[in-house]
Every structure is written in C-alpha cells, then in structure tokens.
C-alpha cells in the first residue's frame, strides 16, 4: 500500500509520522527527499525522471501553498504522451487528493512543493 500524508502546513509535511521541511516526491514504495527542480517554480520533464518505468495510476502535483509552481507545457505534453494521468493543485489540496486516491487502493505518486 502507498504511503499516506499525515498533515501539511506551509513548509512542513508529515508523512508516516515523520516531518519533512523540503520538497519531496512520494512514490508507492519510497520517499524522494530534497526534491529539487531544474527551474524552481517551473516544473520540467527532467524533474519527473523518477516516474520512468514505474506503473502508476496517477501523478498528483502539489504546486505550493499558494500555487506558485507551474507545470511547463513540455512536462504536460510528456505526461500526456506517456499516458500518465495527472492533476496539479495547491499543495494542501494535492495532499487531500493524493490520500483519497491511496485510500481507494490506487498506485499514486505525489510531487509536492511545500512553500510558495
């Protein structure tokens, strides 16, 4: 079963009882800490390289507390070409959506920006 988000507030997320204060990606079987994007608030294809070859039902993108991070057109096209169902929301909403899909037994990845 996938990892669940316990809570999120600006700058901090609690996952599995542990607090994280840097951006991260939640995979069904692991957490990638200190997720750093090539262009900061402009999500690029390279920023999602960990998705390659992983079977997932959905990718949930947390765009920050105030939605400052944008998904580049190239990343949108790449995700669509790969057949990856994805959604982008402010991070609080993204965490709720991620947990809802996990609770339904879906294999979900969440790429989460914790500030901005």
N, C-alpha and C positions, 0 to 999 in steps of 0.2 A: 504494500500500500504506500501511496505517496506521503510525503512529509506535509504537515499542516502548519499554517501560520497561527500562532497563539494570539499575537496582537501586533499592531503597528501604530506608531505615532511619529511625527516628523523626526527624521534622523535615526530612529531606532525601530528594529523589528525583532520580535521574539518568535523563534522557531524551535519547536521541540524543547522548550524550557530554557533555551539559551538566547541571550541578547546579541544582536549584531548591529554595528553602527556604520557599516559601509555597504554599498550596493552589492546585491548578490543575485545569483540565479539558483532557483530551486528546481532540481531535477527529481524524477520519481525516486531515485536511489541515492542522491547525494546533494550537497550544497556547494556551490562555487562561491567562495567568499571574495571580497575585494574586487568585484566585477568592475572593470574599467573600460570605458568606451573610447574608441578611436577619436571621435569628435565630440566628446562630452554630452551635450544635450541633443545631439543629432544621431539617433541610432542607425548604425551602418550594418551591412551584411556581415562584415568581419566580427562584429560584436556578438553575433549569434552563432559563431562557428561550432560551438559545443552541441548544437542541435543536429549536426550532420550524422546521419545513420542511426539516430535514436527514434524509435517508434513512439509518437506522441499523438494524443487525441486533440490537444490544443496547446497553444502558447498564450499566456497572459502576460502582457507588458504593463508594468507599473511605471507611469510617466512622471512620477514625483508627486509630492503632496499637493502641488498647485498645477500639475500637468505641464511643467516646463520642458520635459524631454519630448522630442518629436520623433516619429518613425520616418526615416528617409524614404523617398519614392523607390529607390533601389532596393531597400530592405523589404518594402511592401511587395514589390514585384517578385523578389527572390522567394519570400514566404509563400506567395500565391503559386509560383511555378513549382515549388516543392510540395504543394498540396497541404501545407500546414495551416490549419485553422487558427486564426489569431485574433486577439482583441487587445486594444490599448485603452487604459483608463487611468485616472489619477490613482496613486498607489493604494490608498485606503480602499477604494472600490475594487481595485485589482486583487487585493488580498481576499476580500469577501468573495469575489467571483472565483478565484483560484480554489478557496476552501470548498465552495459549493460544488465545483466540478470534482474535486478529490472525494468529497462525500458521496458522490454518485458513482465512484469507482473508476473514474477516468484517469488516464495517464496524462498528467498535465505538467508543463514546465512554466515557471514564473520567472521573468526577468524584471527585477524590481529596483527602481531608483528611489532612494529613501528620503531625499531632501527636495528642495525646489518645487 
